[in-house]
Amino acid sequence: MIYKTMEQCLLYLERHGHLVRVKEEVDPHLEMAAIHLRVHEAKGPALLFENVKGSNYRAASNIFGTLERSRFIFRSTFKLVQQLIELKSDPVKALKHPIANFRTALAATKALPLKNPIGKPVLANEINISSLPLIKHWPNDGGAFVTLPQVYTEDIGKPGVMHSNIGMYRVQLTGNDYAPDTEIGLHYQLHRGIGVHQTKANGLGQPLKVSVFVGGPPSHTLAAVMPLPEEMSETTFAGILGGRRFRYVYRDGYCISTDADFVITGEVYPGDNKPEGPFGDHLGYYSLQHPFPLMRVHKVYARNNAIWPFTVVGRPPQEDTSFGELIHLLTGSALRDEIPGLKELHAVDAAGVHPLLLATGSERYTPYLPGKQPAELLTIANRILGTGQLSLAKFLFITADDENKVSPHKVQPFLEFILQRIDPARDVHFYTNTTIDTLDYSGTGLNSGSKVVFAAYGDVKRQLATITPAVFNNVSFCQNAILAMPGVVCLQIAKFTNYGAANKEMAVLDTLVRPALATLGGVPLIIVCDDAEFTAATLGNFLWVAFTRCNPSHDIYGIASFTENKHWGCHGPIIIDARIKPHNAPVLEKDVAIENKVNRLFDKGGSLYGKIS
């Protein structure tokens, strides 16, 4: 199915039982987000809100809520896109099999954007920001946000769509100090495509022209989150995936996606910032208020019968999880081709994606080293942490699996494989005073923190404990000790106050536990936490707590630790202090009153009665 509009896609989903219409009036202030979260958690259908309080426009969510639905949306072009990506890695394949690859070559003709001066439905109506569905997602959000934007900019030195960037950078529409209808906020990092464009424009003392597309064919939304090479415009990928060329026109010097449902145009002037946020983000915490670029609104357009798509991010898994899964299926071996020696890589969604990477690679240097130990793996690790979005990672667990028995996509077996083999005296490698994700508040400041690589390889060194060792009963300040998984003990102690106190607590723990080191061989990892029962209850809880609340350089300790020739290691278990710190961002929590209020839609007679289990 080739979609010309967002509505065509939604009608197609409805015909095949993947969409439900919400007919009741629903408040965009927290209610719509609460409904979305409940339906998504139940793996329910896409939603079309037909009566949004305060707006004449409909809204849709959970469109990409499951991997199955996402694949269904793109089923007519999905395999062709996969083949095109494979051919980019191995173009000789097309020459060897020209007939088999004829359809793939034909699909590539959709890549070239089409200037469309005649058909421009999005320009049908000129409206205000206040006319939009102004959706506030979490109770402490700073205002209403666009959560599925396609933010378009061009290189001022090489103008035109073929040198453009489209990224999904969040946009704040209301709140804080923004002048209503004339100012909105953009949140992005300077190393991203839009940041590169802004830096070039700033260097010339000129404002950066920005167009925010919302809606349109679903391929446009996915293109905005695809990790494409810097020289490739997202407009080309949108055309290939959608089976329809990206259509555009220029108005007042701004590029307009004519198939979009809405377009917001405006300018970002050099040094023009205002506080943006807070915003309930994909790590499961609020990202806090910070100065980010201010966009001065020029004009806002909407097509007739436009539909406003949105999503809600929060503690994973959420709808953006499906985006990640879909991208992985599409890109296949592309990352392996970019990083020699890499076999598989998995950004763990349950840990917020960026904080935790798991990888397998080759280890071909071993014959030249004494015994089996990581060597090439460290080279691969450096490449991983220096590649695009992967550079935001904090934790990287990497191993070589000679017999292909383990996959990073099977998280617990993979971690067990690593923990059985890790030598904590040799295999822990830190990167200090470096960059981390802007949304991660575990570090020393905005964008600032550390990374650690656990590179384990070789024969099994230990059998992982399946019961909690008795030694933890002798730790007076330990309130609870529970296994989260084999070999990993969650240790609950008092609330974190400061690093001085934490260092003393870990020193006392070391003193109390070190005499029983011989009994701890099956426990290579201890997670110090605020609530051991919660942390150990599920694998997802363990991953979320352990890897989102830790700054490796500050929060990793070890029993019988040492520093030798600038290398840190330990002879006993590695300790991760994953307690909530005073500088961490607040955890996202639902509003109980709103949850009760939206029950009406799920009760008998409501639009969503019986639609989820």
Secondary structure, DSSP 8 states (H G I E B T S, - for coil): ---SSHHHHHHHHHHTT-EEEE-S-B-TBTHHHHHHHHHHHTT--EEEES-BTT-SSEEEE-TT-SHHHHHHHTTTTHHHHHHHHHHHH-THHHHH-TTTTHHHHHHHGGGS-EE-SS--GGGGEEE-GGGS---B-STT-SS-EESSEEEEEEBTTB-SGGGEEEE---EE-SSTT--TTTEEEE---TTSHHHHHHHHHHHTT--EEEEEEE-SSHHHHHHTT----TTS-HHHHHHHHHTS--EEEEETTEEEETT-SEEEEEEE-TT-EEEE--EE-TTSBEE--EEEEEEEEEEEEE-TT-EEEE----SSSSHHHHHHHHHHHHHTTHHHHHSTTEEEEEE-GGGTSTTEEEEEE----GGGSSSS--SHHHHHHHHHTTSGGGGG-SEEEEE--TT----TTSHHHHHHHHHHH--TTTSEEEEEEEE--TT--SSSBTTEEEEEEEEE-SS------SS--GGGGG-TT--EEEEEETTEEEEE-S----HHHHHHHHHHHHHHHGGGGGGGTT--EEEEES-HHHHHH-HHHHHHHHHHS--HHHHEEETTEEEETTEEEESS-EEEE-S--TTS--B----HHHHHHTHHHHSTTSTTTTT--
